Amino acid sequence: MGVPVQFICFSCFLCFVTGVQGQVFTEITCTAPDIPNGYVDEQVQVYQKDAILKYICLEGFKPREGSPRCAKFGWTLNPKCEVITCVLMSTTIGVEKINPAGKTIFRVGERVEITCTEKYWFRPTKESIKSFICQDDGQWDYNPGCEEIRCEVPRDQHVVWPYYYFRGDMNLGVKKYYRCERGYDQVEAVTTCTRDGWTPKPQCKKMCAAPNITNAQIVGDQRPNYRISSILHYKCNPGFEPDQHVQITCNSQSKWTGIQQCTEKMCAAPNITNAEIVGDQRPNYTISSEIHYKCNTGFEPDQPIQITCNPQTEWTGIRQCTEKCGPPPNVEFADTTELTKNEYNSEERVEYRCFNKYTLLQRHPYSKYYTCEQGEWRGNIKCLKPCTVTVEEMDERGIELRKGGRQKIFPLHEDIITFACQREKKPLNVNALIQYCNDGVMILPECV
């Protein structure tokens, strides 16, 4: 049978084992260390010999180079989390200002703002002022260095011998003279290096070919090609519009601008309210076309109307369809002088006559008419009522007719009646004995 093994640990790194016949063996182990700004990944109580310590650093820190290994005298490398920093290389080339000034070491997430001088910028953003952030890998998000603004040789710009004309100094503000290939024209005689490259760009533009405008003719001599900014005039053939000469320009993109197509002069199909075209209708009609339309039921005129498309592309002869009027309206205390119809055309009139003893209010010569105007009756007829004076009313007030008698009377509007006091009675107001009828109302005097 074997002899029990006794473990006696004298340190955190070396353990002695007592075994058979008093022999002593040394077992090499390590314990997890305390790591500032970090922690052990998958920590165990005891690490055996040659075990690799895996540890993780907090945000903004990184493990030192190398991997700690459990050895005879402990971990071969002291595990440590070092601060991640970005170094701002000190340079004054093209730099106008740095904020914060004088600081060269930046921790993760910290920013530095750099302003370049006038002829420098940051690539590839082409900015003069830019902020840079220190990343968690210890690198800047962009290269924080100002670069001198330079223009490249304009390839594929149809410049003849570009390496001849564009050589030497090509810094910001430099001007270059150049020539273009055959069939191309200079946008400008000189191009300048700007922050946006050579300006104008592209430097050479293909010329404009002679324009081919349907139903039009060029005014003056015509060439096969025209230089940039050339101006031409053309006119449309007879029967086409526009009528005036049209000016077009060869722009910097080698295209003619300002072109207006010559279209045949036509009238659009007429849109006449409350009417319909007689026969088939087209969307457009040529000059001198004639068509007919008729008004809808209940509108006038009753006969079809002919209209013509004139050279100004307008329809001539149009008459609006106006609504007819129905039977004339009823007027209080009046009636028409003739039998009425169910429909009346515009301008037709109907005469009214007031009932017996009613008086027509004469405002103007047409006060007794209603006139049909575009489907509505226009007029203002008023018949004024007569007055009624009874015997009972006269006896109640102690009055009688001046000429004698107390019979019932019916004075018309504006009739004047003179009253007198009955025997042995006197008027309260002498002037009130004379009254007139006003649209059915007469104020009676009183005698006592």
C-alpha positions as a Markdown table, in Angstrom:
| # | Residue | x | y | z |
|---|---|---|---|---|
| 1 | Met | 0.0 | 0.0 | 0.0 |
| 2 | Gly | 1.2 | 3.5 | -0.7 |
| 3 | Val | 2.3 | 6.0 | 1.9 |
| 4 | Pro | 0.0 | 9.0 | 2.4 |
| 5 | Val | 1.4 | 12.2 | 0.9 |
| 6 | Gln | 1.5 | 15.3 | 3.1 |
| 7 | Phe | 1.6 | 18.7 | 1.4 |
| 8 | Ile | 3.3 | 21.4 | 3.4 |
| 9 | Cys | 3.2 | 24.9 | 1.7 |
| 10 | Phe | 6.1 | 27.2 | 2.7 |
| 11 | Ser | 5.3 | 30.1 | 0.3 |
| 12 | Cys | 2.8 | 31.1 | -2.3 |
| 13 | Phe | 5.1 | 29.9 | -5.0 |
| 14 | Leu | 6.9 | 26.7 | -3.7 |
| 15 | Cys | 5.2 | 23.7 | -2.0 |
| 16 | Phe | 7.2 | 20.7 | -0.4 |
| 17 | Val | 5.8 | 17.2 | -0.5 |
| 18 | Thr | 6.8 | 14.5 | 2.0 |
| 19 | Gly | 6.5 | 11.0 | 0.5 |
| 20 | Val | 7.8 | 7.5 | 0.7 |
| 21 | Gln | 11.1 | 7.0 | 2.6 |
| 22 | Gly | 11.1 | 10.7 | 3.6 |
| 23 | Gln | 11.8 | 12.0 | 0.2 |
| 24 | Val | 10.8 | 15.7 | -0.4 |
| 25 | Phe | 9.5 | 17.0 | -3.8 |
| 26 | Thr | 8.9 | 20.7 | -4.7 |
| 27 | Glu | 5.7 | 21.6 | -6.6 |
| 28 | Ile | 5.8 | 24.9 | -8.4 |
| 29 | Thr | 2.5 | 26.9 | -8.3 |
| 30 | Cys | 1.4 | 30.6 | -8.5 |
| 31 | Thr | -1.6 | 32.6 | -7.2 |
| 32 | Ala | -3.6 | 35.3 | -9.1 |
| 33 | Pro | -2.0 | 38.8 | -8.6 |
| 34 | Asp | -3.9 | 42.1 | -7.8 |
| 35 | Ile | -3.7 | 44.1 | -11.0 |
| 36 | Pro | -4.4 | 47.9 | -10.8 |
| 37 | Asn | -6.8 | 49.1 | -13.5 |
| 38 | Gly | -7.4 | 45.5 | -14.6 |
| 39 | Tyr | -8.5 | 42.1 | -13.5 |
| 40 | Val | -7.7 | 38.4 | -14.1 |
| 41 | Asp | -9.8 | 36.7 | -16.7 |
| 42 | Glu | -11.2 | 33.3 | -15.5 |
| 43 | Gln | -9.4 | 33.4 | -12.2 |
| 44 | Val | -8.5 | 30.1 | -10.4 |
| 45 | Gln | -7.1 | 29.5 | -6.9 |
| 46 | Val | -3.8 | 28.0 | -7.9 |
| 47 | Tyr | -1.9 | 28.2 | -11.2 |
| 48 | Gln | 0.4 | 25.3 | -12.1 |
| 49 | Lys | 3.9 | 25.7 | -13.5 |
| 50 | Asp | 4.0 | 27.2 | -17.0 |
| 51 | Ala | 0.4 | 28.4 | -16.8 |
| 52 | Ile | -0.2 | 31.6 | -18.7 |
| 53 | Leu | -2.0 | 34.4 | -16.9 |
| 54 | Lys | -4.8 | 36.0 | -18.9 |
| 55 | Tyr | -5.9 | 39.4 | -17.7 |
| 56 | Ile | -8.0 | 42.2 | -19.0 |
| 57 | Cys | -7.4 | 46.0 | -18.6 |
| 58 | Leu | -10.1 | 48.6 | -18.0 |
| 59 | Glu | -11.1 | 51.1 | -20.6 |
| 60 | Gly | -8.3 | 53.5 | -21.4 |
| 61 | Phe | -5.6 | 51.0 | -20.4 |
| 62 | Lys | -3.7 | 48.2 | -22.2 |
| 63 | Pro | -1.7 | 45.1 | -21.1 |
| 64 | Arg | 2.0 | 45.5 | -21.1 |
| 65 | Glu | 3.8 | 43.6 | -23.8 |
| 66 | Gly | 4.4 | 39.9 | -23.1 |
| 67 | Ser | 2.4 | 37.2 | -21.3 |
| 68 | Pro | 3.1 | 36.4 | -17.6 |
| 69 | Arg | 4.0 | 32.7 | -17.1 |
| 70 | Cys | 4.1 | 30.8 | -13.8 |
| 71 | Ala | 7.7 | 29.9 | -13.0 |
| 72 | Lys | 9.9 | 28.7 | -10.0 |
| 73 | Phe | 10.1 | 32.2 | -8.4 |
| 74 | Gly | 6.6 | 33.4 | -9.4 |
| 75 | Trp | 5.2 | 35.1 | -12.5 |
| 76 | Thr | 7.9 | 35.7 | -15.2 |
| 77 | Leu | 6.4 | 39.1 | -16.0 |
| 78 | Asn | 4.7 | 41.4 | -13.6 |
| 79 | Pro | 1.1 | 41.9 | -15.1 |
| 80 | Lys | 0.4 | 45.5 | -15.5 |
| 81 | Cys | -2.2 | 47.8 | -17.2 |
| 82 | Glu | -0.6 | 50.8 | -18.8 |
| 83 | Val | -2.4 | 54.0 | -19.7 |
| 84 | Ile | -3.2 | 54.2 | -23.4 |
| 85 | Thr | -1.9 | 57.5 | -24.9 |
| 86 | Cys | -1.5 | 59.1 | -28.2 |
| 87 | Val | 1.6 | 61.2 | -28.9 |
| 88 | Leu | 1.2 | 64.5 | -30.8 |
| 89 | Met | 4.4 | 64.9 | -32.8 |
| 90 | Ser | 5.8 | 68.4 | -32.3 |
| 91 | Thr | 5.9 | 70.3 | -35.6 |
| 92 | Thr | 5.3 | 73.9 | -36.7 |
| 93 | Ile | 5.2 | 73.3 | -40.4 |
| 94 | Gly | 2.0 | 74.7 | -41.7 |
| 95 | Val | 0.5 | 74.9 | -38.2 |
| 96 | Glu | -1.0 | 78.2 | -37.0 |
| 97 | Lys | -2.4 | 77.1 | -33.7 |
| 98 | Ile | -2.8 | 74.1 | -31.5 |
| 99 | Asn | -5.5 | 73.8 | -28.7 |
| 100 | Pro | -4.6 | 72.9 | -26.0 |
| 101 | Ala | -1.2 | 74.5 | -26.6 |
| 102 | Gly | 2.0 | 72.7 | -25.4 |
| 103 | Lys | 0.3 | 69.4 | -24.7 |
| 104 | Thr | 1.8 | 66.4 | -26.5 |
| 105 | Ile | 0.5 | 63.3 | -24.6 |
| 106 | Phe | -3.3 | 62.6 | -24.8 |
| 107 | Arg | -5.3 | 59.9 | -23.2 |
| 108 | Val | -8.1 | 57.9 | -24.9 |
| 109 | Gly | -11.0 | 60.1 | -25.9 |
| 110 | Glu | -9.1 | 63.4 | -25.5 |
| 111 | Arg | -9.1 | 65.8 | -28.4 |
| 112 | Val | -6.7 | 68.3 | -29.9 |
| 113 | Glu | -7.7 | 71.0 | -32.3 |
| 114 | Ile | -5.2 | 72.1 | -34.9 |
| 115 | Thr | -5.5 | 75.1 | -37.2 |
| 116 | Cys | -3.4 | 75.1 | -40.4 |
| 117 | Thr | -1.9 | 78.2 | -42.0 |
| 118 | Glu | -3.5 | 79.7 | -45.2 |
| 119 | Lys | -1.7 | 77.4 | -47.7 |
| 120 | Tyr | -2.0 | 74.2 | -45.7 |
| 121 | Trp | -4.8 | 71.8 | -44.9 |
| 122 | Phe | -5.7 | 68.3 | -43.7 |
| 123 | Arg | -6.1 | 65.5 | -46.2 |
| 124 | Pro | -8.4 | 64.0 | -47.3 |
| 125 | Thr | -11.0 | 66.3 | -45.8 |
| 126 | Lys | -9.4 | 69.5 | -47.1 |
| 127 | Glu | -10.3 | 71.3 | -43.8 |
| 128 | Ser | -8.1 | 74.1 | -42.3 |
| 129 | Ile | -9.4 | 73.5 | -38.8 |
| 130 | Lys | -9.9 | 70.0 | -37.5 |
| 131 | Ser | -10.3 | 68.2 | -34.1 |
| 132 | Phe | -8.5 | 64.8 | -33.7 |
| 133 | Ile | -9.5 | 62.2 | -31.1 |
| 134 | Cys | -7.1 | 59.7 | -29.4 |
| 135 | Gln | -8.5 | 56.2 | -30.1 |
| 136 | Asp | -8.4 | 53.2 | -27.8 |
| 137 | Asp | -5.5 | 51.7 | -29.9 |
| 138 | Gly | -3.3 | 54.6 | -29.1 |
| 139 | Gln | -3.6 | 56.1 | -32.6 |
| 140 | Trp | -5.3 | 59.3 | -33.8 |
| 141 | Asp | -8.5 | 58.9 | -35.8 |
| 142 | Tyr | -6.8 | 61.0 | -38.6 |
| 143 | Asn | -3.3 | 62.0 | -39.2 |
| 144 | Pro | -2.9 | 65.3 | -37.3 |
| 145 | Gly | -0.5 | 66.9 | -39.7 |
| 146 | Cys | -1.0 | 70.0 | -41.9 |
| 147 | Glu | 0.0 | 69.3 | -45.5 |
| 148 | Glu | 0.8 | 71.9 | -48.1 |
| 149 | Ile | -2.0 | 72.5 | -50.7 |
| 150 | Arg | -0.8 | 71.4 | -54.1 |
| 151 | Cys | -2.6 | 70.7 | -57.4 |
| 152 | Glu | -2.0 | 67.6 | -59.5 |
| 153 | Val | -1.2 | 67.4 | -63.2 |
| 154 | Pro | -4.7 | 67.7 | -64.9 |
| 155 | Arg | -4.9 | 64.3 | -66.7 |
| 156 | Asp | -7.8 | 63.5 | -69.0 |
| 157 | Gln | -8.6 | 67.2 | -69.3 |
| 158 | His | -7.8 | 67.4 | -73.0 |
| 159 | Val | -4.9 | 69.6 | -72.3 |
| 160 | Val | -2.2 | 69.2 | -75.0 |
| 161 | Trp | 1.2 | 68.2 | -73.4 |
| 162 | Pro | -0.1 | 68.5 | -69.8 |
| 163 | Tyr | 3.3 | 67.6 | -68.3 |
| 164 | Tyr | 4.8 | 70.4 | -70.3 |
| 165 | Tyr | 2.4 | 73.1 | -69.2 |
| 166 | Phe | 1.9 | 71.8 | -65.6 |
| 167 | Arg | 5.3 | 71.4 | -64.1 |
| 168 | Gly | 7.4 | 73.0 | -61.4 |
| 169 | Asp | 5.6 | 75.0 | -58.8 |
| 170 | Met | 2.0 | 73.9 | -58.5 |
| 171 | Asn | 1.2 | 75.3 | -55.0 |
| 172 | Leu | -1.9 | 77.2 | -54.0 |
| 173 | Gly | -2.4 | 80.4 | -56.0 |
| 174 | Val | 0.0 | 79.4 | -58.9 |
| 175 | Lys | -1.3 | 80.3 | -62.4 |
| 176 | Lys | -0.6 | 78.2 | -65.5 |
| 177 | Tyr | -1.0 | 79.0 | -69.2 |
| 178 | Tyr | -2.0 | 76.0 | -71.4 |
| 179 | Arg | -3.4 | 74.9 | -74.7 |
| 180 | Cys | -6.1 | 72.4 | -75.6 |
| 181 | Glu | -6.3 | 69.5 | -77.9 |
| 182 | Arg | -7.8 | 69.9 | -81.4 |
| 183 | Gly | -11.6 | 70.1 | -81.2 |
| 184 | Tyr | -11.5 | 71.5 | -77.7 |
| 185 | Asp | -11.7 | 75.0 | -76.4 |
| 186 | Gln | -10.2 | 76.7 | -73.4 |
| 187 | Val | -12.6 | 77.6 | -70.7 |
| 188 | Glu | -10.2 | 80.4 | -69.7 |
| 189 | Ala | -6.7 | 81.3 | -71.0 |
| 190 | Val | -5.2 | 80.8 | -67.6 |
| 191 | Thr | -6.1 | 78.3 | -64.8 |
| 192 | Thr | -5.3 | 78.8 | -61.1 |
| 193 | Cys | -4.4 | 76.3 | -58.4 |
| 194 | Thr | -7.1 | 76.6 | -55.7 |
| 195 | Arg | -8.3 | 74.7 | -52.7 |
| 196 | Asp | -10.7 | 72.9 | -55.1 |
| 197 | Gly | -7.9 | 72.1 | -57.6 |
| 198 | Trp | -7.2 | 73.8 | -60.9 |
| 199 | Thr | -9.9 | 76.4 | -61.6 |
| 200 | Pro | -11.6 | 76.5 | -64.1 |
| 201 | Lys | -12.0 | 72.8 | -64.2 |
| 202 | Pro | -12.1 | 71.1 | -66.6 |
| 203 | Gln | -9.7 | 73.3 | -68.4 |
| 204 | Cys | -10.6 | 72.2 | -71.9 |
| 205 | Lys | -14.2 | 71.8 | -73.2 |
| 206 | Lys | -15.4 | 70.2 | -76.3 |
| 207 | Met | -16.8 | 72.8 | -78.7 |
| 208 | Cys | -20.6 | 73.0 | -79.4 |
| 209 | Ala | -21.6 | 71.4 | -82.6 |
| 210 | Ala | -23.9 | 73.4 | -84.8 |
| 211 | Pro | -27.4 | 73.1 | -83.3 |
| 212 | Asn | -30.1 | 71.2 | -85.2 |
| 213 | Ile | -33.4 | 72.6 | -84.2 |
| 214 | Thr | -36.5 | 71.1 | -85.9 |
| 215 | Asn | -38.7 | 73.6 | -87.8 |
| 216 | Ala | -36.1 | 76.4 | -87.4 |
| 217 | Gln | -33.3 | 78.2 | -89.2 |
| 218 | Ile | -30.1 | 79.8 | -87.9 |
| 219 | Val | -29.9 | 83.5 | -88.4 |
| 220 | Gly | -26.6 | 84.4 | -90.2 |
| 221 | Asp | -23.7 | 82.2 | -91.3 |
| 222 | Gln | -23.5 | 78.7 | -89.7 |
| 223 | Arg | -20.2 | 76.9 | -88.8 |
| 224 | Pro | -19.7 | 73.2 | -87.9 |
| 225 | Asn | -18.4 | 74.1 | -84.4 |
| 226 | Tyr | -18.7 | 77.0 | -82.0 |
| 227 | Arg | -16.4 | 78.0 | -79.2 |
| 228 | Ile | -17.5 | 78.2 | -75.5 |
| 229 | Ser | -19.7 | 81.3 | -74.8 |
| 230 | Ser | -20.6 | 81.6 | -78.5 |
| 231 | Ile | -24.1 | 83.1 | -79.1 |
| 232 | Leu | -26.4 | 82.2 | -81.9 |
| 233 | His | -29.9 | 83.3 | -83.0 |
| 234 | Tyr | -32.5 | 81.2 | -84.8 |
| 235 | Lys | -36.1 | 81.7 | -85.9 |
| 236 | Cys | -38.9 | 79.3 | -86.2 |
| 237 | Asn | -40.4 | 78.6 | -89.6 |
| 238 | Pro | -43.8 | 80.2 | -90.5 |
| 239 | Gly | -46.7 | 78.5 | -88.6 |
| 240 | Phe | -44.5 | 77.6 | -85.7 |
| 241 | Glu | -43.8 | 79.4 | -82.4 |
| 242 | Pro | -42.2 | 81.2 | -80.7 |
| 243 | Asp | -42.6 | 84.1 | -83.1 |
| 244 | Gln | -39.5 | 86.1 | -81.9 |
| 245 | His | -35.9 | 85.2 | -82.6 |
| 246 | Val | -34.4 | 82.9 | -80.0 |
| 247 | Gln | -30.9 | 83.4 | -78.6 |
| 248 | Ile | -28.9 | 80.4 | -77.5 |
| 249 | Thr | -25.4 | 80.1 | -75.9 |
| 250 | Cys | -22.7 | 77.5 | -76.0 |
| 251 | Asn | -22.0 | 76.9 | -72.2 |
| 252 | Ser | -19.0 | 75.6 | -70.4 |
| 253 | Gln | -20.4 | 72.1 | -70.6 |
| 254 | Ser | -20.3 | 72.3 | -74.5 |
| 255 | Lys | -24.1 | 72.4 | -74.6 |
| 256 | Trp | -26.5 | 74.9 | -76.1 |
| 257 | Thr | -28.6 | 76.7 | -73.5 |
| 258 | Gly | -31.8 | 78.6 | -74.0 |
| 259 | Ile | -33.1 | 76.4 | -76.8 |
| 260 | Gln | -36.9 | 76.6 | -77.3 |
| 261 | Gln | -38.4 | 74.0 | -79.6 |
| 262 | Cys | -40.4 | 75.3 | -82.5 |
| 263 | Thr | -43.9 | 74.0 | -82.1 |
| 264 | Glu | -46.7 | 74.2 | -84.5 |
| 265 | Lys | -49.1 | 76.9 | -83.6 |
| 266 | Met | -52.3 | 75.3 | -82.3 |
| 267 | Cys | -55.3 | 76.2 | -80.2 |
| 268 | Ala | -56.0 | 74.0 | -77.2 |
| 269 | Ala | -59.4 | 72.5 | -77.1 |
| 270 | Pro | -61.8 | 75.2 | -75.8 |
| 271 | Asn | -63.2 | 74.8 | -72.4 |
| 272 | Ile | -66.5 | 76.6 | -72.4 |
| 273 | Thr | -68.6 | 76.3 | -69.3 |
| 274 | Asn | -72.0 | 74.7 | -69.6 |
| 275 | Ala | -71.4 | 73.7 | -73.2 |
| 276 | Glu | -70.1 | 70.7 | -75.3 |
| 277 | Ile | -68.3 | 70.5 | -78.6 |
| 278 | Val | -70.4 | 69.3 | -81.6 |
| 279 | Gly | -68.7 | 66.2 | -83.1 |
| 280 | Asp | -65.3 | 64.6 | -82.1 |
| 281 | Gln | -63.0 | 66.7 | -79.9 |
| 282 | Arg | -59.2 | 66.8 | -80.2 |
| 283 | Pro | -56.7 | 68.1 | -77.6 |
| 284 | Asn | -55.4 | 70.7 | -80.1 |
| 285 | Tyr | -56.4 | 72.4 | -83.3 |
| 286 | Thr | -54.4 | 73.9 | -86.1 |
| 287 | Ile | -54.6 | 77.6 | -87.0 |
| 288 | Ser | -57.9 | 78.5 | -88.9 |
| 289 | Ser | -59.7 | 75.4 | -87.5 |
| 290 | Glu | -63.4 | 75.9 | -87.1 |
| 291 | Ile | -65.5 | 74.0 | -84.6 |
| 292 | His | -69.1 | 74.3 | -83.2 |
| 293 | Tyr | -70.4 | 74.0 | -79.7 |
| 294 | Lys | -73.8 | 74.0 | -78.2 |
| 295 | Cys | -75.0 | 75.1 | -74.8 |
| 296 | Asn | -76.3 | 72.5 | -72.4 |
| 297 | Thr | -80.0 | 72.2 | -71.6 |
| 298 | Gly | -81.2 | 75.2 | -69.6 |
| 299 | Phe | -78.6 | 77.5 | -71.0 |
| 300 | Glu | -78.5 | 79.9 | -73.9 |
| 301 | Pro | -78.0 | 80.7 | -76.8 |
| 302 | Asp | -80.1 | 77.9 | -78.2 |
| 303 | Gln | -78.4 | 77.6 | -81.6 |
| 304 | Pro | -74.9 | 76.0 | -82.1 |
| 305 | Ile | -72.0 | 78.6 | -82.1 |
| 306 | Gln | -69.0 | 78.5 | -84.5 |
| 307 | Ile | -65.6 | 79.5 | -83.2 |
| 308 | Thr | -62.2 | 79.8 | -85.1 |
| 309 | Cys | -58.6 | 79.3 | -84.0 |
| 310 | Asn | -56.8 | 82.5 | -85.0 |
| 311 | Pro | -53.0 | 83.0 | -85.7 |
| 312 | Gln | -52.6 | 84.2 | -82.1 |
| 313 | Thr | -53.7 | 80.6 | -81.0 |
| 314 | Glu | -56.9 | 82.1 | -79.5 |
| 315 | Trp | -60.5 | 81.1 | -80.2 |
| 316 | Thr | -62.6 | 83.9 | -81.7 |
| 317 | Gly | -66.4 | 84.1 | -81.7 |
| 318 | Ile | -66.9 | 82.5 | -78.3 |
| 319 | Arg | -70.2 | 83.4 | -76.5 |
| 320 | Gln | -70.6 | 82.2 | -73.0 |
| 321 | Cys | -73.5 | 79.9 | -72.2 |
| 322 | Thr | -75.7 | 81.7 | -69.7 |
| 323 | Glu | -78.3 | 80.0 | -67.6 |
| 324 | Lys | -81.9 | 80.6 | -68.4 |
| 325 | Cys | -84.4 | 81.8 | -65.9 |
| 326 | Gly | -87.4 | 79.7 | -64.7 |
| 327 | Pro | -90.9 | 81.2 | -64.1 |
| 328 | Pro | -90.8 | 84.8 | -62.7 |
| 329 | Pro | -91.0 | 85.2 | -58.9 |
| 330 | Asn | -94.2 | 86.0 | -57.0 |
| 331 | Val | -94.6 | 89.6 | -55.9 |
| 332 | Glu | -96.8 | 90.5 | -53.0 |
| 333 | Phe | -100.0 | 92.4 | -53.9 |
| 334 | Ala | -99.1 | 92.2 | -57.7 |
| 335 | Asp | -99.5 | 89.9 | -60.7 |
| 336 | Thr | -97.9 | 89.7 | -64.1 |
| 337 | Thr | -99.6 | 91.5 | -67.0 |
| 338 | Glu | -99.4 | 88.4 | -69.3 |
| 339 | Leu | -99.2 | 84.6 | -69.0 |
| 340 | Thr | -95.8 | 83.4 | -67.9 |
| 341 | Lys | -93.4 | 80.7 | -69.4 |
| 342 | Asn | -91.3 | 78.0 | -67.8 |
| 343 | Glu | -88.0 | 79.4 | -69.3 |
| 344 | Tyr | -86.7 | 82.9 | -70.1 |
| 345 | Asn | -83.6 | 84.0 | -71.8 |
| 346 | Ser | -81.3 | 86.7 | -70.6 |
| 347 | Glu | -82.6 | 90.2 | -70.9 |
| 348 | Glu | -86.2 | 89.0 | -71.2 |
| 349 | Arg | -88.5 | 91.0 | -68.9 |
| 350 | Val | -91.8 | 90.4 | -67.2 |
| 351 | Glu | -94.2 | 93.3 | -66.3 |
| 352 | Tyr | -96.2 | 93.4 | -63.1 |
| 353 | Arg | -99.3 | 95.3 | -62.1 |
| 354 | Cys | -100.4 | 96.0 | -58.5 |
| 355 | Phe | -103.7 | 94.8 | -57.2 |
| 356 | Asn | -106.7 | 97.2 | -57.1 |
| 357 | Lys | -106.2 | 100.1 | -54.7 |
| 358 | Tyr | -102.5 | 99.2 | -54.3 |
| 359 | Thr | -99.9 | 101.7 | -55.5 |
| 360 | Leu | -96.7 | 100.8 | -57.4 |
| 361 | Leu | -93.6 | 102.3 | -55.8 |
| 362 | Gln | -91.9 | 104.1 | -58.7 |
| 363 | Arg | -88.1 | 104.1 | -58.0 |
| 364 | His | -87.1 | 104.2 | -61.7 |
| 365 | Pro | -88.7 | 103.5 | -65.1 |
| 366 | Tyr | -88.2 | 99.7 | -64.7 |
| 367 | Ser | -89.8 | 99.5 | -61.2 |
| 368 | Lys | -92.6 | 97.4 | -62.6 |
| 369 | Tyr | -90.4 | 94.8 | -64.3 |
| 370 | Tyr | -88.4 | 91.7 | -63.3 |
| 371 | Thr | -85.5 | 91.0 | -65.8 |
| 372 | Cys | -83.7 | 87.7 | -66.4 |
| 373 | Glu | -79.9 | 88.1 | -66.1 |
| 374 | Gln | -77.7 | 85.0 | -66.4 |
| 375 | Gly | -80.2 | 82.7 | -64.8 |
| 376 | Glu | -81.4 | 85.0 | -62.1 |
| 377 | Trp | -84.3 | 87.4 | -61.9 |
| 378 | Arg | -83.3 | 91.0 | -61.1 |
| 379 | Gly | -85.8 | 93.6 | -60.0 |
| 380 | Asn | -87.4 | 95.2 | -56.9 |
| 381 | Ile | -91.2 | 95.7 | -57.2 |
| 382 | Lys | -93.2 | 96.9 | -54.3 |
| 383 | Cys | -96.9 | 97.5 | -54.1 |
| 384 | Leu | -97.9 | 100.0 | -51.3 |
| 385 | Lys | -101.0 | 99.1 | -49.4 |
| 386 | Pro | -104.1 | 101.4 | -49.1 |
| 387 | Cys | -105.4 | 102.6 | -45.8 |
| 388 | Thr | -108.8 | 101.6 | -44.1 |
| 389 | Val | -110.7 | 104.0 | -41.8 |
| 390 | Thr | -113.9 | 102.5 | -40.2 |
| 391 | Val | -116.9 | 104.3 | -38.7 |
| 392 | Glu | -116.1 | 102.7 | -35.4 |
| 393 | Glu | -112.6 | 104.2 | -35.4 |
| 394 | Met | -114.0 | 107.7 | -36.2 |
| 395 | Asp | -116.7 | 107.5 | -33.5 |
| 396 | Glu | -114.2 | 106.2 | -30.9 |
| 397 | Arg | -112.0 | 109.3 | -31.6 |
| 398 | Gly | -114.9 | 111.8 | -32.0 |
| 399 | Ile | -114.1 | 112.7 | -35.6 |
| 400 | Glu | -115.8 | 112.6 | -38.9 |
| 401 | Leu | -115.0 | 113.5 | -42.5 |
| 402 | Arg | -114.7 | 117.2 | -43.1 |
| 403 | Lys | -117.3 | 117.1 | -45.8 |
| 404 | Gly | -119.6 | 115.3 | -43.5 |
| 405 | Gly | -120.4 | 111.7 | -43.1 |
| 406 | Arg | -119.0 | 108.9 | -41.2 |
| 407 | Gln | -118.9 | 106.2 | -43.8 |
| 408 | Lys | -116.0 | 103.7 | -44.1 |
| 409 | Ile | -113.3 | 104.9 | -46.5 |
| 410 | Phe | -110.3 | 103.3 | -48.3 |
| 411 | Pro | -107.7 | 106.1 | -49.1 |
| 412 | Leu | -104.8 | 105.1 | -51.4 |
| 413 | His | -101.1 | 105.4 | -50.5 |
| 414 | Glu | -100.3 | 109.2 | -50.2 |
| 415 | Asp | -104.0 | 110.2 | -50.3 |
| 416 | Ile | -104.7 | 113.2 | -47.9 |
| 417 | Ile | -107.8 | 113.1 | -45.8 |
| 418 | Thr | -109.1 | 116.1 | -43.8 |
| 419 | Phe | -111.1 | 115.3 | -40.6 |
| 420 | Ala | -113.4 | 117.4 | -38.4 |
| 421 | Cys | -114.6 | 117.1 | -34.9 |
| 422 | Gln | -118.1 | 115.8 | -34.3 |
| 423 | Arg | -120.6 | 118.2 | -32.8 |
| 424 | Glu | -119.7 | 119.8 | -29.5 |
| 425 | Lys | -116.2 | 118.3 | -29.5 |
| 426 | Lys | -112.9 | 120.1 | -29.9 |
| 427 | Pro | -109.6 | 118.7 | -31.4 |
| 428 | Leu | -106.6 | 117.9 | -29.1 |
| 429 | Asn | -104.4 | 119.1 | -32.0 |
| 430 | Val | -105.8 | 121.2 | -34.8 |
| 431 | Asn | -102.9 | 120.3 | -37.1 |
| 432 | Ala | -103.6 | 116.6 | -36.7 |
| 433 | Leu | -107.0 | 116.9 | -38.4 |
| 434 | Ile | -105.1 | 116.6 | -41.8 |
| 435 | Gln | -103.6 | 113.1 | -42.3 |
| 436 | Tyr | -102.2 | 111.1 | -45.2 |
| 437 | Cys | -102.1 | 107.3 | -46.0 |
| 438 | Asn | -98.5 | 105.8 | -45.9 |
| 439 | Asp | -98.4 | 102.2 | -47.1 |
| 440 | Gly | -101.6 | 101.2 | -45.2 |
| 441 | Val | -100.9 | 103.3 | -42.1 |
| 442 | Met | -102.9 | 106.4 | -41.2 |
| 443 | Ile | -102.7 | 108.1 | -37.8 |
| 444 | Leu | -106.2 | 109.3 | -36.8 |
| 445 | Pro | -106.7 | 112.6 | -34.9 |
| 446 | Glu | -108.8 | 112.7 | -31.7 |
| 447 | Cys | -111.5 | 115.2 | -30.5 |
| 448 | Val | -112.9 | 115.5 | -27.0 |
